[in-house]
Amino acid sequence: MERVKRWLGLQKPESWAGKRVIFCGCSQGLGREAVLYLAKQGANLLLVSRSENALKELSKECLALGAPTVHIHPADLSSPASSTTLYRTATKHFIQIDAVFLNHLNVCPPTFAAVNTDEEIRLAIDLNLTSMIHLVRDALPFLEETGGMLVYSASASTQLPLPGLSLYRAVKSAMEAYLSSLHQELTLLSSPLTLTSCIIGGVQTESFHRGIGSIAKSQNALIKFPEFAIKSAASPVSAGKFLVDSGAKRVRYAYGPDYVAASSGEVLHYLPSVAGWVARSLPIISQEVYRKVREALGEARRRLSDS
């Protein structure tokens, strides 16, 4: 019965009071709001992000809101050794780990796949995929011991084949494939730990406006998205609360904060021709982008022919 309630998302959320939580990617936006929400509920926190100054300020706010203890761990999570270092740090502060939130990401600027640079590809894979896999793998023994929770910030874009987001969708989809198989493995092992993927639509964060929002207003953008797509994005406060509450319910998948917007891609996934038409219709693509793509393809052919 508990498993059925969990599957339907009907069970009462667990309390975060006293739980020991690692939160990766919390210096701004939805991650920051999620951490503040956890602090209000009395969670012990280990905050992980690149900016030490931002973490110091955030830790003060969390303590003021009621978090019993707050520790910070400034780190570049794209480094292969960062996961091991993080969990070693965690064991110095916590006698156990009850939850790990993975919310860090590298924002891939919308562009056609033919013009993605080697550096853009490397950064996207290192931070959005390789780093995530290391952090999940290394968290398993700790969360297995406590019957803990692993909560991942997924993306609704993985279900809708939007042009210009091929690189971002690739790494986010690959991570979800990894977690889906891991979930089956844990089920076979009767593991008490739970995985939650929060399928979140657009969120009004700084990175969102840098990546999508800013180009909607740019006259020179090669790929633009209509204004309504920007305005319909959720607030960081509602998205952060949704992320935390979904983990506390221990559901496998959660769509929100706007359920209709976040789940629409999942529905369209089963109607590929319709999904393709919607995906092609939403962005506003200038003729300039086609010229640049053709130039990039021609240059690539010449480079490969000469080598």
ChimeraX commands (.cxc) that place a marker at each C-alpha (Angstrom):
marker #1 position 0.00,0.00,0.00 radius 0.5
marker #1 position 2.84,2.41,0.82 radius 0.5
marker #1 position 4.43,1.70,-2.55 radius 0.5
marker #1 position 1.12,2.44,-4.31 radius 0.5
marker #1 position 0.71,5.69,-2.38 radius 0.5
marker #1 position 4.28,6.66,-3.25 radius 0.5
marker #1 position 3.69,5.90,-6.93 radius 0.5
marker #1 position 0.56,8.07,-6.93 radius 0.5
marker #1 position 2.24,10.81,-4.87 radius 0.5
marker #1 position -0.46,10.56,-2.17 radius 0.5
marker #1 position 1.66,9.83,0.86 radius 0.5
marker #1 position 2.48,12.48,3.43 radius 0.5
marker #1 position 5.86,14.17,2.86 radius 0.5
marker #1 position 8.56,13.22,5.34 radius 0.5
marker #1 position 9.84,15.84,7.74 radius 0.5
marker #1 position 13.23,17.40,6.98 radius 0.5
marker #1 position 13.80,18.31,10.64 radius 0.5
marker #1 position 17.18,17.02,11.76 radius 0.5
marker #1 position 18.00,15.38,8.42 radius 0.5
marker #1 position 21.50,15.79,7.02 radius 0.5
marker #1 position 21.35,17.12,3.48 radius 0.5
marker #1 position 23.96,17.73,0.78 radius 0.5
marker #1 position 22.77,20.25,-1.80 radius 0.5
marker #1 position 24.80,20.74,-5.01 radius 0.5
marker #1 position 24.13,23.89,-7.00 radius 0.5
marker #1 position 22.57,26.34,-4.56 radius 0.5
marker #1 position 24.24,29.73,-4.91 radius 0.5
marker #1 position 21.32,31.23,-6.85 radius 0.5
marker #1 position 17.94,30.61,-8.41 radius 0.5
marker #1 position 15.83,27.59,-7.60 radius 0.5
marker #1 position 18.68,25.89,-5.69 radius 0.5
marker #1 position 19.06,28.85,-3.37 radius 0.5
marker #1 position 15.33,28.97,-2.68 radius 0.5
marker #1 position 15.23,25.21,-2.08 radius 0.5
marker #1 position 18.00,25.48,0.51 radius 0.5
marker #1 position 16.24,28.32,2.32 radius 0.5
marker #1 position 13.08,26.20,2.39 radius 0.5
marker #1 position 15.04,23.27,3.84 radius 0.5
marker #1 position 16.54,25.57,6.47 radius 0.5
marker #1 position 13.07,26.69,7.59 radius 0.5
marker #1 position 12.20,23.02,8.13 radius 0.5
marker #1 position 15.21,22.41,10.34 radius 0.5
marker #1 position 17.52,20.42,8.05 radius 0.5
marker #1 position 21.27,20.25,8.64 radius 0.5
marker #1 position 22.93,21.44,5.46 radius 0.5
marker #1 position 26.13,21.03,3.47 radius 0.5
marker #1 position 26.01,23.59,0.66 radius 0.5
marker #1 position 28.02,23.01,-2.50 radius 0.5
marker #1 position 28.68,25.55,-5.25 radius 0.5
marker #1 position 31.58,27.30,-6.98 radius 0.5
marker #1 position 31.23,30.69,-5.29 radius 0.5
marker #1 position 32.58,30.68,-1.73 radius 0.5
marker #1 position 31.30,34.19,-1.05 radius 0.5
marker #1 position 27.79,33.28,-2.18 radius 0.5
marker #1 position 27.86,30.16,0.02 radius 0.5
marker #1 position 28.97,32.16,3.06 radius 0.5
marker #1 position 26.09,34.60,2.65 radius 0.5
marker #1 position 23.63,31.79,2.07 radius 0.5
marker #1 position 24.81,29.88,5.14 radius 0.5
marker #1 position 24.13,32.94,7.34 radius 0.5
marker #1 position 20.59,33.17,5.97 radius 0.5
marker #1 position 19.99,29.47,6.55 radius 0.5
marker #1 position 21.12,29.67,10.17 radius 0.5
marker #1 position 18.87,32.68,10.72 radius 0.5
marker #1 position 15.92,30.72,9.34 radius 0.5
marker #1 position 16.40,27.81,11.72 radius 0.5
marker #1 position 18.88,25.35,10.22 radius 0.5
marker #1 position 20.68,23.65,13.18 radius 0.5
marker #1 position 24.01,23.44,11.35 radius 0.5
marker #1 position 25.21,24.74,7.98 radius 0.5
marker #1 position 28.52,23.86,6.33 radius 0.5
marker #1 position 29.86,25.04,2.99 radius 0.5
marker #1 position 31.98,23.28,0.39 radius 0.5
marker #1 position 33.12,25.53,-2.49 radius 0.5
marker #1 position 33.96,23.27,-5.43 radius 0.5
marker #1 position 34.11,22.96,-9.20 radius 0.5
marker #1 position 32.01,19.82,-9.64 radius 0.5
marker #1 position 33.20,19.29,-13.22 radius 0.5
marker #1 position 36.49,17.98,-11.81 radius 0.5
marker #1 position 36.71,14.14,-11.73 radius 0.5
marker #1 position 38.00,14.20,-8.15 radius 0.5
marker #1 position 35.33,16.56,-6.83 radius 0.5
marker #1 position 32.88,13.82,-5.86 radius 0.5
marker #1 position 35.33,11.93,-3.64 radius 0.5
marker #1 position 36.43,15.18,-1.99 radius 0.5
marker #1 position 32.83,16.21,-1.36 radius 0.5
marker #1 position 31.82,13.01,0.42 radius 0.5
marker #1 position 34.99,12.98,2.48 radius 0.5
marker #1 position 34.09,16.50,3.61 radius 0.5
marker #1 position 30.53,15.40,4.35 radius 0.5
marker #1 position 31.67,12.56,6.62 radius 0.5
marker #1 position 33.68,15.06,8.68 radius 0.5
marker #1 position 30.57,17.13,9.35 radius 0.5
marker #1 position 27.79,14.49,9.40 radius 0.5
marker #1 position 27.62,11.10,11.08 radius 0.5
marker #1 position 25.25,10.06,8.28 radius 0.5
marker #1 position 23.78,11.43,5.03 radius 0.5
marker #1 position 20.02,11.42,4.60 radius 0.5
marker #1 position 19.60,13.21,1.27 radius 0.5
marker #1 position 21.58,14.44,-1.73 radius 0.5
marker #1 position 20.18,17.04,-4.12 radius 0.5
marker #1 position 21.79,17.36,-7.56 radius 0.5
marker #1 position 20.83,20.72,-9.01 radius 0.5
marker #1 position 24.09,22.00,-10.56 radius 0.5
marker #1 position 24.34,22.33,-14.33 radius 0.5
marker #1 position 26.15,23.90,-17.22 radius 0.5
marker #1 position 23.79,26.02,-19.29 radius 0.5
marker #1 position 24.25,25.23,-22.98 radius 0.5
marker #1 position 23.46,28.29,-25.15 radius 0.5
marker #1 position 20.72,27.49,-27.69 radius 0.5
marker #1 position 22.37,26.79,-31.02 radius 0.5
marker #1 position 22.35,24.23,-33.80 radius 0.5
marker #1 position 24.41,21.09,-33.22 radius 0.5
marker #1 position 26.60,21.78,-36.25 radius 0.5
marker #1 position 28.09,24.85,-34.59 radius 0.5
marker #1 position 28.66,23.50,-31.07 radius 0.5
marker #1 position 32.31,24.02,-30.16 radius 0.5
marker #1 position 34.54,21.35,-28.64 radius 0.5
marker #1 position 34.64,23.34,-25.39 radius 0.5
marker #1 position 30.84,23.62,-25.20 radius 0.5
marker #1 position 30.50,19.87,-25.70 radius 0.5
marker #1 position 33.15,19.10,-23.08 radius 0.5
marker #1 position 31.65,21.40,-20.46 radius 0.5
marker #1 position 28.13,20.09,-21.02 radius 0.5
marker #1 position 29.20,16.48,-20.63 radius 0.5
marker #1 position 31.60,17.06,-17.73 radius 0.5
marker #1 position 29.17,18.94,-15.50 radius 0.5
marker #1 position 25.73,17.72,-16.61 radius 0.5
marker #1 position 26.60,14.04,-17.01 radius 0.5
marker #1 position 30.01,12.82,-15.84 radius 0.5
marker #1 position 29.90,14.83,-12.61 radius 0.5
marker #1 position 26.34,13.71,-11.89 radius 0.5
marker #1 position 27.16,10.03,-12.38 radius 0.5
marker #1 position 30.17,10.23,-10.03 radius 0.5
marker #1 position 28.10,12.02,-7.38 radius 0.5
marker #1 position 25.28,9.48,-7.61 radius 0.5
marker #1 position 27.57,6.45,-7.52 radius 0.5
marker #1 position 29.51,7.76,-4.53 radius 0.5
marker #1 position 26.31,8.67,-2.67 radius 0.5
marker #1 position 24.84,5.16,-2.87 radius 0.5
marker #1 position 26.61,3.55,0.13 radius 0.5
marker #1 position 25.69,6.48,2.39 radius 0.5
marker #1 position 22.05,6.64,1.29 radius 0.5
marker #1 position 21.72,2.86,1.37 radius 0.5
marker #1 position 22.74,2.92,5.02 radius 0.5
marker #1 position 20.14,5.54,5.97 radius 0.5
marker #1 position 17.38,4.70,3.50 radius 0.5
marker #1 position 17.95,8.18,2.19 radius 0.5
marker #1 position 16.79,10.23,-0.79 radius 0.5
marker #1 position 18.54,11.27,-3.98 radius 0.5
marker #1 position 16.78,14.13,-5.75 radius 0.5
marker #1 position 17.71,15.18,-9.28 radius 0.5
marker #1 position 16.66,18.36,-11.11 radius 0.5
marker #1 position 15.61,16.99,-14.48 radius 0.5
marker #1 position 14.17,18.99,-17.38 radius 0.5
marker #1 position 10.89,18.96,-19.29 radius 0.5
marker #1 position 12.91,19.77,-22.43 radius 0.5
marker #1 position 14.08,16.16,-22.66 radius 0.5
marker #1 position 10.62,15.13,-23.92 radius 0.5
marker #1 position 10.23,17.85,-26.55 radius 0.5
marker #1 position 12.78,17.87,-29.42 radius 0.5
marker #1 position 13.31,21.63,-29.54 radius 0.5
marker #1 position 15.82,22.77,-32.18 radius 0.5
marker #1 position 18.79,24.54,-30.65 radius 0.5
marker #1 position 18.78,22.44,-27.48 radius 0.5
marker #1 position 20.32,19.26,-28.89 radius 0.5
marker #1 position 23.39,19.30,-26.62 radius 0.5
marker #1 position 21.48,20.19,-23.45 radius 0.5
marker #1 position 18.78,17.61,-24.16 radius 0.5
marker #1 position 21.39,14.94,-24.91 radius 0.5
marker #1 position 23.15,15.18,-21.54 radius 0.5
marker #1 position 19.94,15.59,-19.52 radius 0.5
marker #1 position 18.35,12.61,-21.30 radius 0.5
marker #1 position 21.45,10.50,-20.77 radius 0.5
marker #1 position 21.40,11.23,-17.06 radius 0.5
marker #1 position 17.74,10.29,-16.81 radius 0.5
marker #1 position 18.46,7.02,-18.65 radius 0.5
marker #1 position 21.19,6.29,-16.10 radius 0.5
marker #1 position 18.86,6.96,-13.16 radius 0.5
marker #1 position 16.05,4.88,-14.67 radius 0.5
marker #1 position 18.26,1.81,-14.89 radius 0.5
marker #1 position 19.71,2.51,-11.45 radius 0.5
marker #1 position 16.17,2.62,-10.07 radius 0.5
marker #1 position 15.52,-0.88,-11.44 radius 0.5
marker #1 position 18.76,-2.14,-9.90 radius 0.5
marker #1 position 17.84,-0.71,-6.51 radius 0.5
marker #1 position 14.37,-2.25,-6.74 radius 0.5
marker #1 position 15.87,-5.69,-7.46 radius 0.5
marker #1 position 18.14,-5.27,-4.44 radius 0.5
marker #1 position 15.19,-4.14,-2.25 radius 0.5
marker #1 position 17.17,-1.01,-1.42 radius 0.5
marker #1 position 15.52,1.42,1.01 radius 0.5
marker #1 position 16.93,4.51,-0.72 radius 0.5
marker #1 position 14.77,6.38,-3.23 radius 0.5
marker #1 position 15.47,8.31,-6.44 radius 0.5
marker #1 position 13.33,11.28,-7.43 radius 0.5
marker #1 position 13.55,13.02,-10.80 radius 0.5
marker #1 position 11.83,16.41,-10.76 radius 0.5
marker #1 position 10.74,17.23,-14.30 radius 0.5
marker #1 position 10.79,21.00,-14.11 radius 0.5
marker #1 position 9.81,23.40,-16.88 radius 0.5
marker #1 position 11.32,26.86,-17.26 radius 0.5
marker #1 position 12.28,28.70,-14.06 radius 0.5
marker #1 position 12.88,32.45,-13.85 radius 0.5
marker #1 position 16.53,32.17,-12.84 radius 0.5
marker #1 position 19.59,34.14,-13.90 radius 0.5
marker #1 position 20.90,31.22,-15.96 radius 0.5
marker #1 position 17.49,30.84,-17.65 radius 0.5
marker #1 position 17.50,34.47,-18.72 radius 0.5
marker #1 position 21.10,34.22,-19.89 radius 0.5
marker #1 position 20.34,31.16,-21.95 radius 0.5
marker #1 position 16.73,31.49,-23.13 radius 0.5
marker #1 position 15.21,34.67,-21.76 radius 0.5
marker #1 position 17.83,37.09,-23.03 radius 0.5
marker #1 position 17.68,35.86,-26.61 radius 0.5
marker #1 position 13.89,36.25,-26.65 radius 0.5
marker #1 position 14.46,40.00,-26.50 radius 0.5
marker #1 position 17.49,40.12,-28.80 radius 0.5
marker #1 position 17.02,41.35,-32.35 radius 0.5
marker #1 position 20.21,39.57,-33.43 radius 0.5
marker #1 position 19.50,36.17,-31.89 radius 0.5
marker #1 position 19.75,33.25,-34.29 radius 0.5
marker #1 position 17.25,31.19,-32.31 radius 0.5
marker #1 position 14.60,33.00,-30.30 radius 0.5
marker #1 position 11.68,31.82,-28.19 radius 0.5
marker #1 position 8.37,33.69,-27.99 radius 0.5
marker #1 position 7.74,35.99,-25.05 radius 0.5
marker #1 position 4.92,33.82,-23.65 radius 0.5
marker #1 position 7.39,30.93,-23.20 radius 0.5
marker #1 position 9.53,33.20,-21.03 radius 0.5
marker #1 position 6.70,34.67,-18.99 radius 0.5
marker #1 position 5.18,31.24,-18.26 radius 0.5
marker #1 position 8.33,30.07,-16.45 radius 0.5
marker #1 position 7.90,29.34,-12.75 radius 0.5
marker #1 position 9.34,31.46,-9.96 radius 0.5
marker #1 position 12.48,30.17,-8.19 radius 0.5
marker #1 position 10.55,30.08,-4.90 radius 0.5
marker #1 position 7.80,27.78,-6.19 radius 0.5
marker #1 position 10.29,25.61,-8.10 radius 0.5
marker #1 position 12.58,25.27,-5.07 radius 0.5
marker #1 position 9.68,24.31,-2.81 radius 0.5
marker #1 position 8.45,21.81,-5.40 radius 0.5
marker #1 position 11.90,20.18,-5.62 radius 0.5
marker #1 position 12.16,19.74,-1.83 radius 0.5
marker #1 position 8.57,18.53,-1.35 radius 0.5
marker #1 position 8.91,16.02,-4.19 radius 0.5
marker #1 position 11.97,14.50,-2.55 radius 0.5
marker #1 position 10.14,14.30,0.78 radius 0.5
marker #1 position 7.30,12.38,-0.90 radius 0.5
marker #1 position 9.84,9.90,-2.35 radius 0.5
marker #1 position 8.06,9.73,-5.72 radius 0.5
marker #1 position 10.07,8.46,-8.69 radius 0.5
marker #1 position 8.91,11.25,-11.01 radius 0.5
marker #1 position 7.41,14.63,-10.19 radius 0.5
marker #1 position 6.18,17.19,-12.73 radius 0.5
marker #1 position 5.94,20.83,-11.80 radius 0.5
marker #1 position 5.65,23.35,-10.33 radius 0.5
marker #1 position 3.16,23.86,-13.18 radius 0.5
marker #1 position 2.05,20.26,-13.75 radius 0.5
marker #1 position 0.49,20.93,-17.17 radius 0.5
marker #1 position 3.57,22.72,-18.54 radius 0.5
marker #1 position 6.05,20.23,-17.09 radius 0.5
marker #1 position 4.14,17.10,-18.12 radius 0.5
marker #1 position 3.12,18.21,-21.62 radius 0.5
marker #1 position 6.43,17.06,-23.06 radius 0.5
marker #1 position 5.88,13.60,-21.55 radius 0.5
marker #1 position 2.49,13.37,-23.29 radius 0.5
marker #1 position 3.91,14.57,-26.61 radius 0.5
marker #1 position 6.70,11.99,-26.33 radius 0.5
marker #1 position 4.13,9.36,-27.33 radius 0.5
marker #1 position 3.02,11.45,-30.33 radius 0.5
marker #1 position 6.36,11.97,-32.10 radius 0.5
marker #1 position 4.98,13.62,-35.24 radius 0.5
marker #1 position 2.96,16.10,-33.18 radius 0.5
marker #1 position 5.91,16.68,-30.85 radius 0.5
marker #1 position 8.13,17.43,-33.84 radius 0.5
marker #1 position 5.65,19.93,-35.23 radius 0.5
marker #1 position 5.30,21.68,-31.86 radius 0.5
marker #1 position 9.07,21.75,-31.38 radius 0.5
marker #1 position 9.67,23.27,-34.81 radius 0.5
marker #1 position 6.90,25.83,-34.37 radius 0.5
marker #1 position 7.89,27.20,-30.95 radius 0.5
marker #1 position 11.35,28.72,-31.64 radius 0.5
marker #1 position 11.72,31.67,-34.00 radius 0.5
marker #1 position 14.70,30.88,-36.21 radius 0.5
marker #1 position 16.24,33.49,-38.49 radius 0.5
marker #1 position 17.60,32.76,-41.96 radius 0.5
marker #1 position 21.00,33.73,-40.60 radius 0.5
marker #1 position 21.18,30.56,-38.54 radius 0.5
marker #1 position 20.76,28.39,-41.63 radius 0.5
marker #1 position 23.58,30.24,-43.37 radius 0.5
marker #1 position 25.89,29.80,-40.39 radius 0.5
marker #1 position 25.06,26.09,-40.09 radius 0.5
marker #1 position 25.75,25.50,-43.76 radius 0.5
marker #1 position 29.05,27.37,-43.45 radius 0.5
marker #1 position 30.01,25.28,-40.41 radius 0.5
marker #1 position 29.18,22.04,-42.24 radius 0.5
marker #1 position 31.22,23.11,-45.26 radius 0.5
marker #1 position 34.18,24.05,-43.06 radius 0.5
marker #1 position 33.97,20.71,-41.25 radius 0.5
marker #1 position 33.97,18.82,-44.57 radius 0.5
marker #1 position 37.06,20.72,-45.72 radius 0.5
marker #1 position 38.85,20.14,-42.40 radius 0.5
marker #1 position 38.15,16.42,-42.44 radius 0.5
marker #1 position 39.14,16.12,-46.10 radius 0.5
marker #1 position 42.48,17.82,-45.46 radius 0.5
marker #1 position 43.37,15.68,-42.42 radius 0.5
marker link #1:1,2 radius 0.2
marker link #1:2,3 radius 0.2
marker link #1:3,4 radius 0.2
marker link #1:4,5 radius 0.2
marker link #1:5,6 radius 0.2
marker link #1:6,7 radius 0.2
marker link #1:7,8 radius 0.2
marker link #1:8,9 radius 0.2
marker link #1:9,10 radius 0.2
marker link #1:10,11 radius 0.2
marker link #1:11,12 radius 0.2
marker link #1:12,13 radius 0.2
marker link #1:13,14 radius 0.2
marker link #1:14,15 radius 0.2
marker link #1:15,16 radius 0.2
marker link #1:16,17 radius 0.2
marker link #1:17,18 radius 0.2
marker link #1:18,19 radius 0.2
marker link #1:19,20 radius 0.2
marker link #1:20,21 radius 0.2
marker link #1:21,22 radius 0.2
marker link #1:22,23 radius 0.2
marker link #1:23,24 radius 0.2
marker link #1:24,25 radius 0.2
marker link #1:25,26 radius 0.2
marker link #1:26,27 radius 0.2
marker link #1:27,28 radius 0.2
marker link #1:28,29 radius 0.2
marker link #1:29,30 radius 0.2
marker link #1:30,31 radius 0.2
marker link #1:31,32 radius 0.2
marker link #1:32,33 radius 0.2
marker link #1:33,34 radius 0.2
marker link #1:34,35 radius 0.2
marker link #1:35,36 radius 0.2
marker link #1:36,37 radius 0.2
marker link #1:37,38 radius 0.2
marker link #1:38,39 radius 0.2
marker link #1:39,40 radius 0.2
marker link #1:40,41 radius 0.2
marker link #1:41,42 radius 0.2
marker link #1:42,43 radius 0.2
marker link #1:43,44 radius 0.2
marker link #1:44,45 radius 0.2
marker link #1:45,46 radius 0.2
marker link #1:46,47 radius 0.2
marker link #1:47,48 radius 0.2
marker link #1:48,49 radius 0.2
marker link #1:49,50 radius 0.2
marker link #1:50,51 radius 0.2
marker link #1:51,52 radius 0.2
marker link #1:52,53 radius 0.2
marker link #1:53,54 radius 0.2
marker link #1:54,55 radius 0.2
marker link #1:55,56 radius 0.2
marker link #1:56,57 radius 0.2
marker link #1:57,58 radius 0.2
marker link #1:58,59 radius 0.2
marker link #1:59,60 radius 0.2
marker link #1:60,61 radius 0.2
marker link #1:61,62 radius 0.2
marker link #1:62,63 radius 0.2
marker link #1:63,64 radius 0.2
marker link #1:64,65 radius 0.2
marker link #1:65,66 radius 0.2
marker link #1:66,67 radius 0.2
marker link #1:67,68 radius 0.2
marker link #1:68,69 radius 0.2
marker link #1:69,70 radius 0.2
marker link #1:70,71 radius 0.2
marker link #1:71,72 radius 0.2
marker link #1:72,73 radius 0.2
marker link #1:73,74 radius 0.2
marker link #1:74,75 radius 0.2
marker link #1:75,76 radius 0.2
marker link #1:76,77 radius 0.2
marker link #1:77,78 radius 0.2
marker link #1:78,79 radius 0.2
marker link #1:79,80 radius 0.2
marker link #1:80,81 radius 0.2
marker link #1:81,82 radius 0.2
marker link #1:82,83 radius 0.2
marker link #1:83,84 radius 0.2
marker link #1:84,85 radius 0.2
marker link #1:85,86 radius 0.2
marker link #1:86,87 radius 0.2
marker link #1:87,88 radius 0.2
marker link #1:88,89 radius 0.2
marker link #1:89,90 radius 0.2
marker link #1:90,91 radius 0.2
marker link #1:91,92 radius 0.2
marker link #1:92,93 radius 0.2
marker link #1:93,94 radius 0.2
marker link #1:94,95 radius 0.2
marker link #1:95,96 radius 0.2
marker link #1:96,97 radius 0.2
marker link #1:97,98 radius 0.2
marker link #1:98,99 radius 0.2
marker link #1:99,100 radius 0.2
marker link #1:100,101 radius 0.2
marker link #1:101,102 radius 0.2
marker link #1:102,103 radius 0.2
marker link #1:103,104 radius 0.2
marker link #1:104,105 radius 0.2
marker link #1:105,106 radius 0.2
marker link #1:106,107 radius 0.2
marker link #1:107,108 radius 0.2
marker link #1:108,109 radius 0.2
marker link #1:109,110 radius 0.2
marker link #1:110,111 radius 0.2
marker link #1:111,112 radius 0.2
marker link #1:112,113 radius 0.2
marker link #1:113,114 radius 0.2
marker link #1:114,115 radius 0.2
marker link #1:115,116 radius 0.2
marker link #1:116,117 radius 0.2
marker link #1:117,118 radius 0.2
marker link #1:118,119 radius 0.2
marker link #1:119,120 radius 0.2
marker link #1:120,121 radius 0.2
marker link #1:121,122 radius 0.2
marker link #1:122,123 radius 0.2
marker link #1:123,124 radius 0.2
marker link #1:124,125 radius 0.2
marker link #1:125,126 radius 0.2
marker link #1:126,127 radius 0.2
marker link #1:127,128 radius 0.2
marker link #1:128,129 radius 0.2
marker link #1:129,130 radius 0.2
marker link #1:130,131 radius 0.2
marker link #1:131,132 radius 0.2
marker link #1:132,133 radius 0.2
marker link #1:133,134 radius 0.2
marker link #1:134,135 radius 0.2
marker link #1:135,136 radius 0.2
marker link #1:136,137 radius 0.2
marker link #1:137,138 radius 0.2
marker link #1:138,139 radius 0.2
marker link #1:139,140 radius 0.2
marker link #1:140,141 radius 0.2
marker link #1:141,142 radius 0.2
marker link #1:142,143 radius 0.2
marker link #1:143,144 radius 0.2
marker link #1:144,145 radius 0.2
marker link #1:145,146 radius 0.2
marker link #1:146,147 radius 0.2
marker link #1:147,148 radius 0.2
marker link #1:148,149 radius 0.2
marker link #1:149,150 radius 0.2
marker link #1:150,151 radius 0.2
marker link #1:151,152 radius 0.2
marker link #1:152,153 radius 0.2
marker link #1:153,154 radius 0.2
marker link #1:154,155 radius 0.2
marker link #1:155,156 radius 0.2
marker link #1:156,157 radius 0.2
marker link #1:157,158 radius 0.2
marker link #1:158,159 radius 0.2
marker link #1:159,160 radius 0.2
marker link #1:160,161 radius 0.2
marker link #1:161,162 radius 0.2
marker link #1:162,163 radius 0.2
marker link #1:163,164 radius 0.2
marker link #1:164,165 radius 0.2
marker link #1:165,166 radius 0.2
marker link #1:166,167 radius 0.2
marker link #1:167,168 radius 0.2
marker link #1:168,169 radius 0.2
marker link #1:169,170 radius 0.2
marker link #1:170,171 radius 0.2
marker link #1:171,172 radius 0.2
marker link #1:172,173 radius 0.2
marker link #1:173,174 radius 0.2
marker link #1:174,175 radius 0.2
marker link #1:175,176 radius 0.2
marker link #1:176,177 radius 0.2
marker link #1:177,178 radius 0.2
marker link #1:178,179 radius 0.2
marker link #1:179,180 radius 0.2
marker link #1:180,181 radius 0.2
marker link #1:181,182 radius 0.2
marker link #1:182,183 radius 0.2
marker link #1:183,184 radius 0.2
marker link #1:184,185 radius 0.2
marker link #1:185,186 radius 0.2
marker link #1:186,187 radius 0.2
marker link #1:187,188 radius 0.2
marker link #1:188,189 radius 0.2
marker link #1:189,190 radius 0.2
marker link #1:190,191 radius 0.2
marker link #1:191,192 radius 0.2
marker link #1:192,193 radius 0.2
marker link #1:193,194 radius 0.2
marker link #1:194,195 radius 0.2
marker link #1:195,196 radius 0.2
marker link #1:196,197 radius 0.2
marker link #1:197,198 radius 0.2
marker link #1:198,199 radius 0.2
marker link #1:199,200 radius 0.2
marker link #1:200,201 radius 0.2
marker link #1:201,202 radius 0.2
marker link #1:202,203 radius 0.2
marker link #1:203,204 radius 0.2
marker link #1:204,205 radius 0.2
marker link #1:205,206 radius 0.2
marker link #1:206,207 radius 0.2
marker link #1:207,208 radius 0.2
marker link #1:208,209 radius 0.2
marker link #1:209,210 radius 0.2
marker link #1:210,211 radius 0.2
marker link #1:211,212 radius 0.2
marker link #1:212,213 radius 0.2
marker link #1:213,214 radius 0.2
marker link #1:214,215 radius 0.2
marker link #1:215,216 radius 0.2
marker link #1:216,217 radius 0.2
marker link #1:217,218 radius 0.2
marker link #1:218,219 radius 0.2
marker link #1:219,220 radius 0.2
marker link #1:220,221 radius 0.2
marker link #1:221,222 radius 0.2
marker link #1:222,223 radius 0.2
marker link #1:223,224 radius 0.2
marker link #1:224,225 radius 0.2
marker link #1:225,226 radius 0.2
marker link #1:226,227 radius 0.2
marker link #1:227,228 radius 0.2
marker link #1:228,229 radius 0.2
marker link #1:229,230 radius 0.2
marker link #1:230,231 radius 0.2
marker link #1:231,232 radius 0.2
marker link #1:232,233 radius 0.2
marker link #1:233,234 radius 0.2
marker link #1:234,235 radius 0.2
marker link #1:235,236 radius 0.2
marker link #1:236,237 radius 0.2
marker link #1:237,238 radius 0.2
marker link #1:238,239 radius 0.2
marker link #1:239,240 radius 0.2
marker link #1:240,241 radius 0.2
marker link #1:241,242 radius 0.2
marker link #1:242,243 radius 0.2
marker link #1:243,244 radius 0.2
marker link #1:244,245 radius 0.2
marker link #1:245,246 radius 0.2
marker link #1:246,247 radius 0.2
marker link #1:247,248 radius 0.2
marker link #1:248,249 radius 0.2
marker link #1:249,250 radius 0.2
marker link #1:250,251 radius 0.2
marker link #1:251,252 radius 0.2
marker link #1:252,253 radius 0.2
marker link #1:253,254 radius 0.2
marker link #1:254,255 radius 0.2
marker link #1:255,256 radius 0.2
marker link #1:256,257 radius 0.2
marker link #1:257,258 radius 0.2
marker link #1:258,259 radius 0.2
marker link #1:259,260 radius 0.2
marker link #1:260,261 radius 0.2
marker link #1:261,262 radius 0.2
marker link #1:262,263 radius 0.2
marker link #1:263,264 radius 0.2
marker link #1:264,265 radius 0.2
marker link #1:265,266 radius 0.2
marker link #1:266,267 radius 0.2
marker link #1:267,268 radius 0.2
marker link #1:268,269 radius 0.2
marker link #1:269,270 radius 0.2
marker link #1:270,271 radius 0.2
marker link #1:271,272 radius 0.2
marker link #1:272,273 radius 0.2
marker link #1:273,274 radius 0.2
marker link #1:274,275 radius 0.2
marker link #1:275,276 radius 0.2
marker link #1:276,277 radius 0.2
marker link #1:277,278 radius 0.2
marker link #1:278,279 radius 0.2
marker link #1:279,280 radius 0.2
marker link #1:280,281 radius 0.2
marker link #1:281,282 radius 0.2
marker link #1:282,283 radius 0.2
marker link #1:283,284 radius 0.2
marker link #1:284,285 radius 0.2
marker link #1:285,286 radius 0.2
marker link #1:286,287 radius 0.2
marker link #1:287,288 radius 0.2
marker link #1:288,289 radius 0.2
marker link #1:289,290 radius 0.2
marker link #1:290,291 radius 0.2
marker link #1:291,292 radius 0.2
marker link #1:292,293 radius 0.2
marker link #1:293,294 radius 0.2
marker link #1:294,295 radius 0.2
marker link #1:295,296 radius 0.2
marker link #1:296,297 radius 0.2
marker link #1:297,298 radius 0.2
marker link #1:298,299 radius 0.2
marker link #1:299,300 radius 0.2
marker link #1:300,301 radius 0.2
marker link #1:301,302 radius 0.2
marker link #1:302,303 radius 0.2
marker link #1:303,304 radius 0.2
marker link #1:304,305 radius 0.2
marker link #1:305,306 radius 0.2
marker link #1:306,307 radius 0.2
view
